[in-house]
Amino acid sequence: MAACDALTTNLSPSCEAIKKPGGLDKRIWIGLVEDLSSVTFGSGNEITAFTFSGSTGFITATGKMEKNNSTIALNAGENYNLRTQSFNFISYYLTADDLADIDQLIDQEQLFVCAETNAGTIEVYGINKSDAFDNFGLQCTALEGGSGTAKLDPSQLALTFSGDFENIQLRFNDTAADPQGLAADIAYLDALVTGS
């Protein structure tokens, strides 16, 4: 029988990795996987570029600080393991248009999300690191919230987007930028925003 498994690298995180802050920023970028004509992968779990088809691109969604988060779980199979990526976004609303926008987002399939971390990086959820990236994506799998009861109760909707992938979340890094860094990554993503 052929050897199918091999350990080739050590897990030795830097002190910076061990001591990095948790949490995500309040603004996120959301796209449809089907709108991507290509994704450029770098080394490791890195994405260095997104190319959208035609006039498509990202929309943005903004909530509040220290409300959005993500989780990763393992979906273990007999022959194959998948990683369940989940992204939780807290959405606030006031107008009928706000509610309609949330409704539209709930019904979308094959979404992907880019989120700024409090550690100063951009993490990407909903993209499978393979040539078949367009066979994967997130969809809204849970919705919670409402008006609350008392005046100090939260009045928001918690949307959970989930999907199974062959990798854990990816990291976006605009390697073509000079200088590289968070500001360059944000500018790159903002330049791809087409939603109003």
NUBADO-564340 format. One record per atom (N, C-alpha, C, O): residue in three letters; x, y, z; atom name. Coordinates in steps of 0.001 Angstrom, whole numbers, plus 500000, padded with zeros to 6 digits. Each point is the difference from the previous one (the first is absolute). Layout:
{ALA,{X,Y,Z},CA}
...
//
This chain:
{MET,{500841,498822,500000},N}
{MET,{499159,501178,500000},CA}
{MET,{500889,501244,500000},C}
{MET,{500984,500071,500736},O}
{ALA,{498664,500889,498446},N}
{ALA,{500770,501240,499890},CA}
{ALA,{499812,500848,501254},C}
{ALA,{498932,499993,500612},O}
{ALA,{502121,500740,499764},N}
{ALA,{499916,500939,501122},CA}
{ALA,{499300,501262,499518},C}
{ALA,{500495,500677,499099},O}
{CYS,{498374,499639,501484},N}
{CYS,{499203,501145,499553},CA}
{CYS,{500212,501240,500848},C}
{CYS,{499596,501091,499595},O}
{ASP,{501018,498779,501558},N}
{ASP,{500174,501128,500903},CA}
{ASP,{501473,500263,500231},C}
{ASP,{500819,499082,499969},O}
{ALA,{499517,502188,500266},N}
{ALA,{501379,500376,500302},CA}
{ALA,{500005,501300,500779},C}
{ALA,{499266,500929,499663},O}
{LEU,{501552,499146,501373},N}
{LEU,{500212,501244,500737},CA}
{LEU,{501303,500600,499510},C}
{LEU,{501047,499356,500058},O}
{THR,{498891,501898,499451},N}
{THR,{501200,500582,499397},CA}
{THR,{500443,501318,500622},C}
{THR,{501125,500438,499760},O}
{THR,{498019,500205,501035},N}
{THR,{500398,501277,500585},CA}
{THR,{499676,500043,501482},C}
{THR,{499065,499356,500475},O}
{ASN,{501735,501423,500242},N}
{ASN,{499778,500197,501429},CA}
{ASN,{498995,501121,500219},C}
{ASN,{499924,500929,499195},O}
{LEU,{499313,498996,501873},N}
{LEU,{499127,501088,500408},CA}
{LEU,{500733,500770,501085},C}
{LEU,{500060,499574,501154},O}
{SER,{500491,501559,498460},N}
{SER,{500798,500793,500923},CA}
{SER,{499618,501472,499852},C}
{SER,{500707,500757,499335},O}
{PRO,{498175,499656,501284},N}
{PRO,{499546,501385,499822},CA}
{PRO,{500947,500995,500650},C}
{PRO,{500660,499698,500994},O}
{SER,{499394,501495,498426},N}
{SER,{500813,501079,500551},CA}
{SER,{499337,500548,501265},C}
{SER,{498825,499740,500258},O}
{CYS,{501935,501012,500519},N}
{CYS,{499433,500662,501186},CA}
{CYS,{498883,500949,499586},C}
{CYS,{499002,500136,500709},O}
{GLU,{501166,500531,498124},N}
{GLU,{498973,500904,499488},CA}
{GLU,{498698,499240,499739},C}
{GLU,{498917,500511,500288},O}
{ALA,{501183,498280,499171},N}
{ALA,{498806,499195,499721},CA}
{ALA,{499324,499559,501298},C}
{ALA,{498772,499979,500092},O}
{ILE,{502027,499672,500898},N}
{ILE,{499454,499534,501278},CA}
{ILE,{499299,501134,500750},C}
{ILE,{499000,499775,500681},O}
{LYS,{501526,501436,499190},N}
{LYS,{499479,501130,500776},CA}
{LYS,{499088,500938,499197},C}
{LYS,{499663,501082,500481},O}
{LYS,{499935,498523,498307},N}
{LYS,{499175,500907,499185},CA}
{LYS,{498604,500139,500599},C}
{LYS,{499478,499057,500595},O}
{PRO,{499917,502127,499245},N}
{PRO,{498642,500201,500522},CA}
{PRO,{498975,499254,499159},C}
{PRO,{500203,499776,498806},O}
{GLY,{498706,499846,501823},N}
{GLY,{498910,499344,499295},CA}
{GLY,{498995,501011,499498},C}
{GLY,{500137,501202,500226},O}
{GLY,{498860,498299,499095},N}
{GLY,{498889,500842,499572},CA}
{GLY,{500156,500554,498604},C}
{GLY,{501076,499961,499402},O}
{LEU,{497805,500562,500094},N}
{LEU,{499925,500539,498653},CA}
{LEU,{499489,501433,500034},C}
{LEU,{499328,500409,500947},O}
{ASP,{500998,500343,498015},N}
{ASP,{499555,501374,499863},CA}
{ASP,{498510,500042,499661},C}
{ASP,{499386,498965,499743},O}
{LYS,{500044,502226,500258},N}
{LYS,{498562,500144,499786},CA}
{LYS,{499592,499966,498529},C}
{LYS,{498831,499751,499708},O}
{ARG,{502094,500492,499348},N}
{ARG,{499641,500020,498577},CA}
{ARG,{500550,498765,499313},C}
{ARG,{501120,499563,500265},O}
{ILE,{498062,499882,498843},N}
{ILE,{500418,498828,499235},CA}
{ILE,{499694,500231,498520},C}
{ILE,{499187,500856,499650},O}
{TRP,{501465,498381,499501},N}
{TRP,{499760,499996,498567},CA}
{TRP,{499367,498654,499662},C}
{TRP,{500487,498958,500438},O}
{ILE,{498429,501058,498782},N}
{ILE,{499289,498774,499632},CA}
{ILE,{499935,499914,498479},C}
{ILE,{499660,500972,499325},O}
{GLY,{500672,497849,500146},N}
{GLY,{499907,499781,498565},CA}
{GLY,{499338,498667,499705},C}
{GLY,{499831,499162,500886},O}
{LEU,{499799,500656,497861},N}
{LEU,{499469,498726,499526},CA}
{LEU,{501111,499243,499292},C}
{LEU,{500673,500552,499130},O}
{VAL,{499522,498183,501239},N}
{VAL,{501034,499188,499366},CA}
{VAL,{499766,499921,498496},C}
{VAL,{500953,500025,499222},O}
{GLU,{497783,499878,500363},N}
{GLU,{499704,499877,498569},CA}
{GLU,{500378,501255,499208},C}
{GLU,{500138,499930,498779},O}
{ASP,{500031,501213,501889},N}
{ASP,{500422,501227,499323},CA}
{ASP,{501505,500064,499772},C}
{ASP,{500475,500869,499269},O}
{LEU,{500285,498222,501347},N}
{LEU,{501454,499994,499841},CA}
{LEU,{500396,499259,498731},C}
{LEU,{499559,498875,499765},O}
{SER,{501272,501760,499421},N}
{SER,{500544,499279,498854},CA}
{SER,{501292,499298,500377},C}
{SER,{500373,499007,499375},O}
{SER,{500323,501506,501655},N}
{SER,{501189,499304,500498},CA}
{SER,{500361,500487,501393},C}
{SER,{499631,501095,500426},O}
{VAL,{501102,498047,500261},N}
{VAL,{500589,500316,501305},CA}
{VAL,{501469,499618,499894},C}
{VAL,{500329,498897,499564},O}
{THR,{500554,502015,500835},N}
{THR,{501432,499716,499967},CA}
{THR,{500447,499597,501400},C}
{THR,{499866,500763,500956},O}
{PHE,{500665,498028,499144},N}
{PHE,{500476,499493,501286},CA}
{PHE,{501496,500204,500117},C}
{PHE,{500740,499811,499034},O}
{GLY,{499707,500578,502156},N}
{GLY,{501420,500154,500279},CA}
{GLY,{500508,498770,500729},C}
{GLY,{499530,498887,499762},O}
{SER,{501425,501318,501122},N}
{SER,{500553,498876,500758},CA}
{SER,{499112,499722,501210},C}
{SER,{499300,500885,500491},O}
{GLY,{500742,497874,499977},N}
{GLY,{499189,499629,501152},CA}
{GLY,{498530,500238,499724},C}
{GLY,{499516,499709,498906},O}
{ASN,{499779,500813,502066},N}
{ASN,{498568,500291,499861},CA}
{ASN,{499796,501474,499664},C}
{ASN,{499259,500705,500686},O}
{GLU,{501401,499752,498256},N}
{GLU,{499980,501413,499638},CA}
{GLU,{499289,500214,498660},C}
{GLU,{500178,499232,499055},O}
{ILE,{499018,501823,500890},N}
{ILE,{499433,500505,498755},CA}
{ILE,{500670,501338,499730},C}
{ILE,{500097,500844,500891},O}
{THR,{500370,499352,497868},N}
{THR,{500673,501257,499661},CA}
{THR,{499182,500868,499048},C}
{THR,{500318,501175,499821},O}
{ALA,{498628,498269,499562},N}
{ALA,{499178,500813,499093},CA}
{ALA,{498659,499327,499741},C}
{ALA,{499881,498774,499985},O}
{PHE,{499114,502072,499813},N}
{PHE,{498671,499578,499542},CA}
{PHE,{499749,500670,498657},C}
{PHE,{500316,501177,499828},O}
{THR,{499123,498092,499226},N}
{THR,{499576,500594,498733},CA}
{THR,{498518,499705,499822},C}
{THR,{499593,498842,499911},O}
{PHE,{499606,502217,500039},N}
{PHE,{498563,499867,499816},CA}
{PHE,{499657,500083,498515},C}
{PHE,{500709,500639,499224},O}
{SER,{498213,498718,500397},N}
{SER,{499507,500053,498625},CA}
{SER,{499188,501271,499789},C}
{SER,{499243,500420,500875},O}
{GLY,{500924,500189,497953},N}
{GLY,{499175,501144,499617},CA}
{GLY,{499988,501103,501029},C}
{GLY,{501047,500420,500493},O}
{SER,{497759,500048,499829},N}
{SER,{499859,501121,500933},CA}
{SER,{499665,499533,501415},C}
{SER,{499525,500791,500815},O}
{THR,{500717,497940,499481},N}
{THR,{499711,499479,501334},CA}
{THR,{501134,500325,500963},C}
{THR,{501094,500380,499582},O}
{GLY,{498639,499470,501691},N}
{GLY,{501007,500262,501016},CA}
{GLY,{499430,499775,501379},C}
{GLY,{499008,499290,500169},O}
{PHE,{501623,501318,500814},N}
{PHE,{499576,499874,501392},CA}
{PHE,{498860,500963,500331},C}
{PHE,{499822,501030,499350},O}
{ILE,{499410,498603,501681},N}
{ILE,{499222,500959,500761},CA}
{ILE,{500687,500079,501359},C}
{ILE,{500783,499117,500351},O}
{THR,{498936,501911,500400},N}
{THR,{500519,500065,501362},CA}
{THR,{498828,499949,500968},C}
{THR,{498872,500356,499659},O}
{ALA,{501416,499198,501537},N}
{ALA,{499007,499979,501077},CA}
{ALA,{500717,500490,501256},C}
{ALA,{501116,499576,500301},O}
{THR,{498232,501311,500412},N}
{THR,{500612,500582,501192},CA}
{THR,{499101,499778,501197},C}
{THR,{498797,500254,499946},O}
{GLY,{501797,499272,501131},N}
{GLY,{499282,499791,501249},CA}
{GLY,{500632,500829,501100},C}
{GLY,{500206,501202,499836},O}
{LYS,{500103,498163,501283},N}
{LYS,{500628,500669,501131},CA}
{LYS,{501257,499241,500405},C}
{LYS,{500164,498819,499694},O}
{MET,{500717,501893,501004},N}
{MET,{501230,499368,500476},CA}
{MET,{499686,498857,500962},C}
{MET,{499036,500048,500764},O}
{GLU,{501803,498932,499174},N}
{GLU,{499968,498858,500910},CA}
{GLU,{498662,499263,499984},C}
{GLU,{499536,499515,501032},O}
{LYS,{499851,500405,497785},N}
{LYS,{498761,499250,499852},CA}
{LYS,{500156,498843,499010},C}
{LYS,{499445,498925,500226},O}
{ASN,{501304,501276,498675},N}
{ASN,{500168,498965,498981},CA}
{ASN,{501039,498988,500455},C}
{ASN,{500928,500334,500736},O}
{ASN,{498906,498424,498817},N}
{ASN,{501002,498990,500319},CA}
{ASN,{499918,498862,499005},C}
{ASN,{499101,499941,499160},O}
{SER,{501854,499161,500954},N}
{SER,{500007,498818,499138},CA}
{SER,{500307,498775,500844},C}
{SER,{500565,500093,501089},O}
{THR,{499048,498760,498379},N}
{THR,{500350,498730,500642},CA}
{THR,{500400,499019,498908},C}
{THR,{499553,500091,498856},O}
{ILE,{501290,498983,501525},N}
{ILE,{500427,498930,499097},CA}
{ILE,{499773,498692,500744},C}
{ILE,{500347,499880,501175},O}
{ALA,{499074,499145,498144},N}
{ALA,{499772,498679,500591},CA}
{ALA,{500434,498949,498986},C}
{ALA,{500159,500292,498815},O}
{LEU,{500028,498498,501658},N}
{LEU,{500400,498900,499122},CA}
{LEU,{498800,499125,499708},C}
{LEU,{499264,499608,500906},O}
{ASN,{500548,500094,497837},N}
{ASN,{498972,499069,499559},CA}
{ASN,{500754,498759,499514},C}
{ASN,{500381,499915,498833},O}
{ALA,{499830,499127,502073},N}
{ALA,{500843,498843,499712},CA}
{ALA,{499218,498922,499265},C}
{ALA,{498923,499584,500428},O}
{GLY,{501643,499976,498460},N}
{GLY,{499409,498917,499230},CA}
{GLY,{500879,498772,500046},C}
{GLY,{501110,500046,500529},O}
{GLU,{498411,498871,498928},N}
{GLU,{500774,498757,500009},CA}
{GLU,{501256,500108,499143},C}
{GLU,{501064,499521,500391},O}
{ASN,{498817,501103,498450},N}
{ASN,{501136,500097,499080},CA}
{ASN,{500533,501409,499836},C}
{ASN,{501049,500206,499391},O}
{TYR,{498236,500756,501146},N}
{TYR,{500274,501380,499627},CA}
{TYR,{499476,500916,501099},C}
{TYR,{498907,499765,500515},O}
{ASN,{501831,501260,499854},N}
{ASN,{499554,500967,500999},CA}
{ASN,{499724,501340,499347},C}
{ASN,{500730,500431,499107},O}
{LEU,{498215,500222,501341},N}
{LEU,{499703,501359,499570},CA}
{LEU,{500024,500911,501217},C}
{LEU,{499794,499558,501131},O}
{ARG,{500459,501716,498620},N}
{ARG,{500000,500993,501068},CA}
{ARG,{498746,500859,499837},C}
{ARG,{499800,500617,498954},O}
{THR,{499372,499421,502060},N}
{THR,{498796,500823,499950},CA}
{THR,{500373,501404,500442},C}
{THR,{500349,500229,501158},O}
{GLN,{499574,500702,497908},N}
{GLN,{500272,501400,500294},CA}
{GLN,{498660,500689,500263},C}
{GLN,{499057,499857,499221},O}
{SER,{500869,500880,501864},N}
{SER,{498795,500773,500317},CA}
{SER,{500398,501433,500314},C}
{SER,{500960,500252,500728},O}
{PHE,{498289,500672,498714},N}
{PHE,{500228,501421,500246},CA}
{PHE,{498716,500587,500547},C}
{PHE,{498935,499858,499400},O}
{ASN,{501170,500803,501746},N}
{ASN,{498835,500571,500671},CA}
{ASN,{500056,501517,499890},C}
{ASN,{500941,500637,500474},O}
{PHE,{498036,499933,498892},N}
{PHE,{499919,501448,499822},CA}
{PHE,{498761,500527,500710},C}
{PHE,{498898,499486,499812},O}
{ILE,{501292,501532,500998},N}
{ILE,{498888,500637,500701},CA}
{ILE,{499558,501193,499161},C}
{ILE,{500756,500949,499792},O}
{SER,{498004,498983,499731},N}
{SER,{499469,501023,499105},CA}
{SER,{498984,500868,500740},C}
{SER,{499166,499497,500753},O}
{TYR,{500917,501796,499023},N}
{TYR,{499098,500958,500622},CA}
{TYR,{499083,500575,498927},C}
{TYR,{500396,500121,498841},O}
{TYR,{498394,500227,501536},N}
{TYR,{499016,500475,499026},CA}
{TYR,{499127,501071,500625},C}
{TYR,{499853,500068,501220},O}
{LEU,{499569,500766,497929},N}
{LEU,{499029,500996,500424},CA}
{LEU,{498886,500132,498961},C}
{LEU,{498819,500045,500345},O}
{THR,{501571,500019,498375},N}
{THR,{499028,500271,498941},CA}
{THR,{499528,498711,499324},C}
{THR,{500565,498924,500199},O}
{ALA,{498394,501220,499008},N}
{ALA,{499511,498875,499199},CA}
{ALA,{501058,499557,498995},C}
{ALA,{500125,498807,499721},O}
{ASP,{500642,502145,499729},N}
{ASP,{501078,499655,499064},CA}
{ASP,{501087,499193,500700},C}
{ASP,{500549,499067,499415},O}
{ASP,{499772,501285,501845},N}
{ASP,{500982,499220,500768},CA}
{ASP,{499543,498547,500115},C}
{ASP,{500786,499075,499795},O}
{LEU,{497942,500735,500533},N}
{LEU,{499457,498648,500151},CA}
{LEU,{500008,499241,498667},C}
{LEU,{500296,498806,499970},O}
{ALA,{499382,501882,498935},N}
{ALA,{500014,499365,498678},CA}
{ALA,{501416,499578,499615},C}
{ALA,{500195,498932,499420},O}
{ASP,{500794,501908,500903},N}
{ASP,{501397,499662,499703},CA}
{ASP,{500436,498754,500773},C}
{ASP,{500685,499134,499457},O}
{ILE,{498915,500784,501803},N}
{ILE,{500326,498824,500818},CA}
{ILE,{499310,498763,499430},C}
{ILE,{500612,498936,499900},O}
{ASP,{498122,501201,499729},N}
{ASP,{499263,498891,499390},CA}
{ASP,{500700,499485,498746},C}
{ASP,{500120,498790,499803},O}
{GLN,{500339,502122,499357},N}
{GLN,{500681,499603,498770},CA}
{GLN,{501297,499238,500312},C}
{GLN,{500305,499001,499349},O}
{LEU,{500442,501464,501630},N}
{LEU,{501246,499346,500381},CA}
{LEU,{499739,498595,500543},C}
{LEU,{500768,499079,499722},O}
{ILE,{498176,500753,501035},N}
{ILE,{499658,498700,500589},CA}
{ILE,{499791,498939,498919},C}
{ILE,{500349,498836,500201},O}
{ASP,{499088,501553,498659},N}
{ASP,{499648,499041,498959},CA}
{ASP,{501116,499696,499003},C}
{ASP,{499801,499197,499088},O}
{GLN,{501360,501422,501064},N}
{GLN,{501107,499770,499063},CA}
{GLN,{500726,498698,500315},C}
{GLN,{500058,499569,501152},O}
{GLU,{500492,499815,497813},N}
{GLU,{500843,498805,500157},CA}
{GLU,{501393,500305,499469},C}
{GLU,{500187,500919,499203},O}
{GLN,{500764,498315,501240},N}
{GLN,{501397,500102,499564},CA}
{GLN,{500582,501390,500257},C}
{GLN,{500559,500631,499103},O}
{LEU,{499300,499821,502118},N}
{LEU,{500589,501269,500415},CA}
{LEU,{501426,499776,500492},C}
{LEU,{500376,498888,500370},O}
{PHE,{500408,502181,499627},N}
{PHE,{501263,499993,500735},CA}
{PHE,{500142,501348,500685},C}
{PHE,{499454,501005,499546},O}
{VAL,{501286,499000,501551},N}
{VAL,{500112,501171,500859},CA}
{VAL,{501471,500288,500269},C}
{VAL,{500779,499094,500296},O}
{CYS,{499589,502174,499598},N}
{CYS,{501318,500472,500433},CA}
{CYS,{499779,500859,501236},C}
{CYS,{499141,500882,500003},O}
{ALA,{501629,498862,501043},N}
{ALA,{499813,500717,501261},CA}
{ALA,{501337,500433,500568},C}
{ALA,{500957,499228,500030},O}
{GLU,{499096,502020,500422},N}
{GLU,{501204,500495,500658},CA}
{GLU,{500028,499464,501429},C}
{GLU,{499007,500081,500723},O}
{THR,{502134,499376,499672},N}
{THR,{500141,499515,501369},CA}
{THR,{500539,501122,500891},C}
{THR,{500588,500964,499510},O}
{ASN,{499211,498904,501777},N}
{ASN,{500571,500959,500944},CA}
{ASN,{501517,499858,500089},C}
{ASN,{500670,500831,500612},O}
{ALA,{499867,498120,498781},N}
{ALA,{501449,499816,499946},CA}
{ALA,{500604,500693,498777},C}
{ALA,{501217,499973,499816},O}
{GLY,{497942,500651,499341},N}
{GLY,{500511,500780,498869},CA}
{GLY,{500208,499213,498726},C}
{GLY,{500882,500329,499207},O}
{THR,{498318,498634,500581},N}
{THR,{500083,499226,498762},CA}
{THR,{498587,499892,499404},C}
{THR,{499014,500368,500638},O}
{ILE,{500913,499123,498136},N}
{ILE,{498713,499740,499360},CA}
{ILE,{499852,498489,499870},C}
{ILE,{500823,499349,499355},O}
{GLU,{498138,500092,501251},N}
{GLU,{499724,498575,499864},CA}
{GLU,{498848,499807,499026},C}
{GLU,{499091,500827,499919},O}
{VAL,{500961,498064,499338},N}
{VAL,{499017,499711,498964},CA}
{VAL,{499302,498688,500336},C}
{VAL,{500647,498976,500223},O}
{TYR,{498040,501068,499808},N}
{TYR,{499165,498838,500275},CA}
{TYR,{499147,499726,498766},C}
{TYR,{499459,500928,499399},O}
{GLY,{500421,497803,500222},N}
{GLY,{499125,499648,498886},CA}
{GLY,{500708,499718,498697},C}
{GLY,{499348,499779,498979},O}
{ILE,{501988,500223,501030},N}
{ILE,{500763,499684,498782},CA}
{ILE,{500768,498709,500245},C}
{ILE,{500726,499880,500987},O}
{ASN,{499114,499166,498120},N}
{ASN,{500756,498753,500059},CA}
{ASN,{501293,500188,499225},C}
{ASN,{499986,500484,498868},O}
{LYS,{501135,499132,501742},N}
{LYS,{501298,500182,499348},CA}
{LYS,{500242,498871,499005},C}
{LYS,{500665,499010,500305},O}
{SER,{498779,501163,498496},N}
{SER,{500174,499027,498932},CA}
{SER,{499521,500620,498701},C}
{SER,{499367,501055,500000},O}
{ASP,{500940,498284,498893},N}
{ASP,{499493,500463,498712},CA}
{ASP,{498477,499928,499953},C}
{ASP,{499365,500692,499204},O}
{ALA,{500057,498472,501647},N}
{ALA,{498542,499853,500050},CA}
{ALA,{499409,500901,501084},C}
{ALA,{499026,499623,500652},O}
{PHE,{501555,501568,499546},N}
{PHE,{499503,500908,501042},CA}
{PHE,{498532,500350,499785},C}
{PHE,{499286,500306,500954},O}
{ASP,{500262,499650,497787},N}
{ASP,{498624,500394,499713},CA}
{ASP,{498973,498915,500321},C}
{ASP,{498806,500199,499778},O}
{ASN,{501643,498660,500742},N}
{ASN,{499078,498940,500439},CA}
{ASN,{499652,500119,501478},C}
{ASN,{499313,499135,500543},O}
{PHE,{501148,501917,500110},N}
{PHE,{499825,500165,501437},CA}
{PHE,{499407,501378,500286},C}
{PHE,{499782,500787,499079},O}
{GLY,{499963,499501,502175},N}
{GLY,{499506,501308,500419},CA}
{GLY,{499196,499896,501281},C}
{GLY,{499676,498908,500467},O}
{LEU,{500013,502233,500083},N}
{LEU,{499196,500091,501218},CA}
{LEU,{498550,500286,499644},C}
{LEU,{499710,500570,498948},O}
{GLN,{499388,499033,501929},N}
{GLN,{498610,500424,499897},CA}
{GLN,{499490,500265,501406},C}
{GLN,{500550,499490,500976},O}
{CYS,{498401,501306,499120},N}
{CYS,{499438,500319,501302},CA}
{CYS,{499343,498748,500567},C}
{CYS,{499075,499453,499400},O}
{THR,{501402,500097,501752},N}
{THR,{499498,498772,500608},CA}
{THR,{499275,500240,501316},C}
{THR,{499375,499089,500543},O}
{ALA,{500706,502133,499971},N}
{ALA,{499297,500303,501251},CA}
{ALA,{499691,501487,500056},C}
{ALA,{500751,500831,499489},O}
{LEU,{498134,499479,501138},N}
{LEU,{499565,501374,500190},CA}
{LEU,{499376,500093,501386},C}
{LEU,{499100,499232,500341},O}
{GLU,{501388,501717,500453},N}
{GLU,{499457,500212,501343},CA}
{GLU,{499876,501485,500248},C}
{GLU,{500693,500802,499374},O}
{GLY,{498430,499563,501534},N}
{GLY,{499912,501395,500404},CA}
{GLY,{498592,500523,499925},C}
{GLY,{499036,499245,499869},O}
{GLY,{500866,502056,500215},N}
{GLY,{498702,500653,499961},CA}
{GLY,{500040,501313,500731},C}
{GLY,{501056,500622,500118},O}
{SER,{497800,499805,500377},N}
{SER,{499859,501336,500565},CA}
{SER,{500492,500130,501433},C}
{SER,{500251,501113,500464},O}
{GLY,{499892,497774,500246},N}
{GLY,{500263,500091,501426},CA}
{GLY,{498716,500354,500739},C}
{GLY,{498957,500210,499381},O}
{THR,{501124,499857,501951},N}
{THR,{498818,500305,500803},CA}
{THR,{500107,501380,500643},C}
{THR,{499084,500816,499888},O}
{ALA,{502022,499439,500776},N}
{ALA,{500203,501277,500687},CA}
{ALA,{500825,500943,499124},C}
{ALA,{500611,499568,499022},O}
{LYS,{499404,501705,501325},N}
{LYS,{500713,501001,499196},CA}
{LYS,{501485,499733,499899},C}
{LYS,{500622,500371,499005},O}
{LEU,{499960,499001,501988},N}
{LEU,{501437,499725,499952},CA}
{LEU,{500340,498654,499352},C}
{LEU,{501176,499659,499872},O}
{ASP,{497825,499588,499726},N}
{ASP,{500241,498720,499322},CA}
{ASP,{500538,500242,498596},C}
{ASP,{499652,500997,499366},O}
{PRO,{501188,498106,500145},N}
{PRO,{500473,500145,498618},CA}
{PRO,{498847,499794,499016},C}
{PRO,{499130,499157,500218},O}
{SER,{500874,501614,498709},N}
{SER,{499004,499845,498932},CA}
{SER,{500758,499806,498695},C}
{SER,{500216,500941,499237},O}
{GLN,{500172,497840,500533},N}
{GLN,{500870,499666,498879},CA}
{GLN,{499659,498612,499501},C}
{GLN,{499218,499276,500617},O}
{LEU,{501375,500364,498265},N}
{LEU,{499857,498659,499459},CA}
{LEU,{501390,499381,499877},C}
{LEU,{500917,500614,499455},O}
{ALA,{499224,498180,501050},N}
{ALA,{501260,499266,499886},CA}
{ALA,{499877,499015,498844},C}
{ALA,{499183,499080,500039},O}
{LEU,{501637,501124,498932},N}
{LEU,{500001,499134,498825},CA}
{LEU,{501239,499120,500041},C}
{LEU,{501114,500501,500158},O}
{THR,{498702,498196,499702},N}
{THR,{501118,499066,499951},CA}
{THR,{500096,499438,498595},C}
{THR,{499033,499457,499465},O}
{PHE,{502146,500680,499945},N}
{PHE,{500281,499462,498666},CA}
{PHE,{500975,498843,500172},C}
{PHE,{501051,500163,500620},O}
{SER,{498610,498668,498834},N}
{SER,{500825,498803,500197},CA}
{SER,{500165,499228,498706},C}
{SER,{499213,500134,499063},O}
{GLY,{501841,499049,500912},N}
{GLY,{500227,499090,498885},CA}
{GLY,{501185,499095,500310},C}
{GLY,{500812,500307,500873},O}
{ASP,{499283,498583,498413},N}
{ASP,{501101,499047,500170},CA}
{ASP,{501052,500210,498919},C}
{ASP,{499678,500207,498830},O}
{PHE,{501597,499734,501586},N}
{PHE,{501123,500288,499116},CA}
{PHE,{501140,499023,500261},C}
{PHE,{500028,499314,501022},O}
{GLU,{500906,500638,498041},N}
{GLU,{501177,499144,500147},CA}
{GLU,{501111,500691,500780},C}
{GLU,{501054,499406,500227},O}
{ASN,{498728,501827,500182},N}
{ASN,{500995,500772,500741},CA}
{ASN,{499299,500840,501066},C}
{ASN,{498798,500252,499925},O}
{ILE,{501986,500174,501073},N}
{ILE,{499484,500978,500946},CA}
{ILE,{500037,501367,499307},C}
{ILE,{500345,500079,498821},O}
{GLN,{499312,500974,501879},N}
{GLN,{499942,501316,499381},CA}
{GLN,{501333,500354,499346},C}
{GLN,{501048,499459,500354},O}
{LEU,{498888,501456,498688},N}
{LEU,{501177,500456,499282},CA}
{LEU,{500343,501419,500440},C}
{LEU,{499192,500674,500639},O}
{ARG,{501985,499764,499020},N}
{ARG,{500459,501348,500333},CA}
{ARG,{500198,500763,498698},C}
{ARG,{500657,499499,499088},O}
{PHE,{498775,501727,500810},N}
{PHE,{500207,500830,498814},CA}
{PHE,{501205,500883,500220},C}
{PHE,{500166,500593,501066},O}
{ASN,{500684,499493,497905},N}
{ASN,{501179,500859,500044},CA}
{ASN,{500262,500504,498588},C}
{ASN,{500350,499220,499114},O}
{ASP,{499483,502073,500675},N}
{ASP,{500266,500603,498691},CA}
{ASP,{501513,500096,499822},C}
{ASP,{500615,501014,500331},O}
{THR,{499971,497916,499142},N}
{THR,{501464,499932,499866},CA}
{THR,{500533,500957,498936},C}
{THR,{501202,500264,499964},O}
{ALA,{497932,500259,499170},N}
{ALA,{500446,500945,498972},CA}
{ALA,{500133,501417,500545},C}
{ALA,{500609,500855,499356},O}
{ALA,{498831,499403,501818},N}
{ALA,{500040,501346,500587},CA}
{ALA,{501405,500330,500486},C}
{ALA,{500749,499129,500441},O}
{ASP,{499586,502157,499466},N}
{ASP,{501282,500469,500516},CA}
{ASP,{499755,501314,500725},C}
{ASP,{499797,501016,499336},O}
{PRO,{500210,499015,501967},N}
{PRO,{500328,498898,500906},CA}
{PRO,{498792,499098,500253},C}
{PRO,{498850,500402,499825},O}
{GLN,{501448,498376,500588},N}
{GLN,{498949,499068,500367},CA}
{GLN,{499524,500299,501419},C}
{GLN,{500702,500645,500778},O}
{GLY,{498103,498881,499546},N}
{GLY,{499480,500184,501354},CA}
{GLY,{498499,500139,499990},C}
{GLY,{499363,499932,498949},O}
{LEU,{500080,500262,502225},N}
{LEU,{498553,500061,500164},CA}
{LEU,{499375,501127,499185},C}
{LEU,{498962,499794,499371},O}
{ALA,{501644,501389,500625},N}
{ALA,{499431,501127,499249},CA}
{ALA,{499915,499671,498513},C}
{ALA,{499012,500336,499347},O}
{ALA,{502007,499015,500120},N}
{ALA,{500001,499610,498584},CA}
{ALA,{498941,498933,499730},C}
{ALA,{499331,500030,498967},O}
{ASP,{500521,499035,501956},N}
{ASP,{498990,498941,499837},CA}
{ASP,{498588,500592,499996},C}
{ASP,{499167,499611,499182},O}
{ILE,{500564,501323,501725},N}
{ILE,{498690,500644,500068},CA}
{ILE,{499738,500799,498723},C}
{ILE,{498901,499946,499448},O}
{ALA,{502106,500796,500081},N}
{ALA,{499836,500777,498767},CA}
{ALA,{499705,499082,498817},C}
{ALA,{499179,500333,499146},O}
{TYR,{501487,498511,500799},N}
{TYR,{499768,499044,498914},CA}
{TYR,{498547,499523,500023},C}
{TYR,{499326,500021,498970},O}
{LEU,{500187,499550,502198},N}
{LEU,{498636,499507,500115},CA}
{LEU,{498980,501103,499718},C}
{LEU,{498997,499760,499328},O}
{ASP,{501258,501459,501189},N}
{ASP,{499081,501117,499780},CA}
{ASP,{499888,500344,498510},C}
{ASP,{498937,500420,499544},O}
{ALA,{502134,499407,499706},N}
{ALA,{499973,500292,498571},CA}
{ALA,{499107,499008,499243},C}
{ALA,{499609,500270,498864},O}
{LEU,{500066,498594,501748},N}
{LEU,{499159,498980,499371},CA}
{LEU,{498543,500076,500458},C}
{LEU,{499197,499136,499648},O}
{VAL,{500454,501890,501135},N}
{VAL,{498631,500154,500481},CA}
{VAL,{499142,500603,498889},C}
{VAL,{500323,501057,499458},O}
{THR,{498581,498260,500209},N}
{THR,{499086,500504,498972},CA}
{THR,{498609,500272,500566},C}
{THR,{499196,500685,499368},O}
{GLY,{500519,498787,501807},N}
{GLY,{498680,500200,500615},CA}
{GLY,{499875,501406,500540},C}
{GLY,{500999,500671,500259},O}
{SER,{497757,499773,499912},N}
{SER,{499791,501362,500548},CA}
{SER,{499630,499920,501461},C}
{SER,{499784,501030,500639},O}
//
